[in-house]
Amino acid sequence: MPTTKLIIAASEHDADMLYATGFHAPDPFLFLQHRGKTSIVLNSLEIDRGKREAHVDEVVPYESIAPVPKGKPPLPFIDVLARFLISRRIKSTSVPGSFPLAYAKALEKHGIKTAPVEGFFWPERECKNADEVKKLEKALRITEVGMARGIEVLKAADIGKTLRWGGKPLTSEILRAEIDIAMLRLGAIASRTIVAGGEHACDPHEIGHGPLKPHQLIILDIFPRHVATGYFGDMTRTVVRGKANDAQRALWDLVLEGQKLALREMRPGADGGKNRRAACGVGACKCAVAWIGAGGKPPPHQYPSRLRWDGAAGCLSRYFSASFPRRMGEALR
């Protein structure tokens, strides 16, 4: 008999819920897989859309589970969901590792035990099907447009004490806006796009601020989410507007060497951990290539959505080349 599985989460922020239902919702709702049947519980705000869009066998109205008598306060959210589970004779269930502790404790008071699953809640997510590959590719193509816009603006910038564009200093904020707007027009929303120059580029995930300067390394790290599908693109480039010095070129070449090594060794059945360690060990690279196997489905760095650190790669070869930039950086002249 299939394992009973329970998720209570907002699919806009939870990849397991979105994968299970195909339904986008900003507020938490319940998903249950039991005896080969899938069900979700939605409130009146979402019920009609859920019936049209959710990829499940049953959509249950939240209000039907515990009707509120006139003049009485409604039951707490988790108590209503517990009633639903009790009505299905659920006494124990598997839940994702991210399942809220408060929910688990509340369900336990109702006699329902929860057991967190280690690793993937849906193991099948590890190997993308043809439709998922298309969604990843779409998100990545949009990411490429954002990157192209960023490089286009940098190429057009005049060189002085700082870069100038359109008669004004070109700042991280202005360039970030140009990149994000280009992708928004194609249906993707970016959050905290990194445009970090100079010393800011040395601090991982520093998004960058203030005027950009010529002849300095600038990190462009773009990871928008395609609104229609929930899939992310993710692309990084290291660029210089002006002239790159020998030290900058040596660093760029070092990271490129590590990436080439990783791509050379990437194949179904490859040991992801060994691959990553080899790439990070190139010269003095020391983990500059840090996210071999970073994910495309939300969130981008979820552990790990393409290959295991220490296991089989499975089914990644048919879309790996579309999911990673071929070069870590480019020098603009």
N, C-alpha and C positions, 0 to 999 in steps of 0.2 A: 504494500500500500504506500502511495507517495507520502512524503513527509508533510505535515501541516506547517505552513509558513505564514507568518504575520508581519506586516509592516504598518506602522502608523507614522506618517511623515507627509510633508509637502513635496510633491513631485518636482516643483520648480527648483528645489534645493537638494533633492535626494535621488541619486542615480538609480538605486535599486527600485524605488517606487516608479520612476518614469519608465524604466525597462520593463517592469511587470505589467504596467497598465497602458503605456502610450498616451497617457492623459496628463495634461499640464494643469496644475492647480497651485495657487500660492499659499494655501492653508492646509494644515494636516488633515488627512483622511485615512480611512482604514482599508487595507487590502488583505484578503484572506485566501490562501490556497488550501483546500481541504477536500480529501477524497476525489482528487482529480478535477475539482471545480474551482473556478476563481470568482471572487466576489469583491466588490468595493462598497463602502458606505459613504454616501455623499449627502450634504445638506441641500436645502431647497435652492440655494444660490447656484449650485453646480449640477444638480441632478439631471436636467434636460440635456445639457452639453455632454455630461458624462455618458448618458445613454447613446449619444451619437458617436462619441469619439473614443471612449475607453475600450481597450482590447481585452474584455473580460466576459465571463459567462453571465454575470448577474450584477445589477446595480440596485442597491437597497437604499431607500430614503431614510436618512438619519432620523427625521421626525417621527417615522413610523415605529421606531424601536422603543421609545419611552415618551409617549404623548404627555404633554404638560397640562395638568388640570388647571382650570381657570383659577387665577389668584395664587397659584403655587409657583415657587421658583423652579427653573429647569434643573435637571440633574447635571453634575459635572460631566464634561466631555468624556473623560476616560470611563466613568461609570456607565454611561450610555453604551459605549463600545463593549464594555464588559458584559452587559446584558445581551448584546448581539452574539458574542462568543459563547456565552452560556446557552443561548437558544440553539446554537449549533453543536452543543455538547462538547465544546473544546475544553480540555483539561490541561493540555500542555501543547506548546508550539515552539518552533524555531523562529528566531528573530535575528535581524542584522546586528553586527557588533555595535552599530551606532544607535541602537534602540534606546530611547530615553529611560534612564533609571527610574524616574518618577512614575512613568507608565508601568514599568515592570513591577514596581512595588505595589501600585494600586491594583493591578491585575492579580497579583499574588493574594491580596486580601479577599478577592472574589474566588479564590481557589484555582486560578489559572497560572501555571508555571511557564516561564519563558526561558529558553536556552539560546544564548547568543552563538551565532555561527562564526567560526574562525575563517578568515580569508574571504573568498567570494561568496556572497549570499546566492548569487546566480552564477554558477561556474560557466555556463554557456556564454556569458558575457566576454569571456577570455578569448573566444574565437569569433570574429565578426562574420556575419553572413553578407551576401552580395548587396542587400539593401542597406545595411549598416555601412559598408564600404563606400557606397555612393554618398551617404550622408556625411561621412568623414571627408570625402573628397570635396563635396560642396563647401563645407566649412573651411577647408584649407584653401580652396580657390578664392574665397572671399578674403581670407587672411593675406593671400598674395597681393590682392588689390590694395589692401591697406599698406602693406610693405612697399609696394610700388609707389604709392602716393607719398609716403615718407621720404623715399629716396629721391623722388622727383622734386620735392620741395628743397631738400638739401642740395641737390645739384644746381637749383636755381638761386640759391642763397649767395650773396656777395660776401667776400672774405675781407674782414677788417680786424679790429681788436676782438670783436665778436662776429658771429654770422649775422647777416642782415637779409631780410626777405620782405619784399613789398615796402621798402623804405623804413622798416622798423627792425629792432633786434629780434632775431629768431630765438625763441625760448623753447624749453622742453614742453611747456604748456601749449604753445601755439602749434608745434609740430604734432603733439599728441592729439590735439583736436582735429587736425587735418587728416590724420590716419583714421581716427575713430569715425569721423563723418563719412569718409569714403566707404567704410564697411557698413555703416548704418544704412546707407542708401541701397545696399544689397541685402538688407534684412538681418544683419548681425549686430549684436550689442557687445561693445568692448568694456572691460572694467580694469582700471589701473594699468593701462598700456604703459610699458616702460620705454621712456626716451631719456636715457641717462648718459650724460657726457662727462668726461674728465674723471675726477675723483668719485663722482656719483656712480660711474660705471663699475667701480671696484666693489660696490656694496650690493650683493645679490638682492633682487626685488626692491631696491630703491627705485622709485618710478622716475626720478629726475625732476629738477625744477631750475628755473632761472635761465639766463642766456646761454646758448650753446656757442662753443668756441671753435675756431678752425684748428686743424692739425692735431686734434685730440680724438681719441677713440670715443665713439658714441654707440651705445647699446640700444638696439631697437628690438623689443621683445613683445610680440603681439599675440593675444590669445582670446579672440572674440567667440561668442556663443551664437550660433545660428538660431534665431528665435523659433523658426518653424519646427525644428527637429530637436533642439536641445543639445546638439553636438558642438564641440569646440574645435577650432583650428588652433594651431600653436606654431609659431615661427620666430626665430631669432636671427638677427644679423648684427655684425659688428662693422661699423663704417667709419671713415674719416673724410670730412670735407676739407680738402686742402692736400697736404703732402704728409704721408705716413713716414715716420722715421724708422730706423733699423730695428729698434727695440719693439716698436708696435708691430712691424711686419713679422718679426721672429715669434711674437706671442700669437699672432693670427695663424701663422704657419703651424705652430705647435698644436693648437686646438684643431685645425683642419686635419692634421696627421692623425690625431686621436679619433676624429669622426670617421675618417676613411677606414681606419682599422676596424671600428665598430660595424660599419656598413659591410665591409668585406666578410666579416664573420657571421653576419646575420642570416639565418636560414631556419626553416622549421626544424625543431628539435635541438636548436642551439641552447647552450647554458647561458641564460641572461646574466647571471652573476659574474661568471667568468669573463664574458664579453665586456661588461661594464668596468670590471677591475682592470682589464687590459687597456681599455681606452683611457681610463683615469691614470694609468701608470706611464703613459707616453712621456718621455723626457721628464720635465718638472711640472707636468700638467696638473697633477694632484686634484683630480676630480673636476676639472673644468668642464668635461663632458659628463654632467651629473645625472641626466634624466633619460638614459636609454630605457625605452619602454614606457615613457610618460603617456598618459591616456588621452584619447580623443573625446570620449563620452564624459560628461561631467562627473567629478571635477578633473581638470587636465592632469594633475599629478597624483591621481588616486593610485594607490598601490595595488598591483601594477596592472594596467589594462591592456597591455599587449603581450608581455612575456614575463615569466616568473624570474625573480632575481637568481634563483638557484633551481631552475627546472626547465621543462621543455617549452619551446616557443610555440609549438602547436601550429597555428594557421596564420602566421603573420606575413609570409612572403608576398602574398598577392596584393597587399596594400601598404607595405612598409615604405616603399619608394615614394608613394604619394603622400605620406604622412610626415616625412622629415625633409627639411631643406637640404639641398645637396651641398651647400657650403655654409660654414658657420659665419662668414663675414665677407665683406666686399670693400675694397678701397676705391673711393670716388676721386676722380681727378678732373 
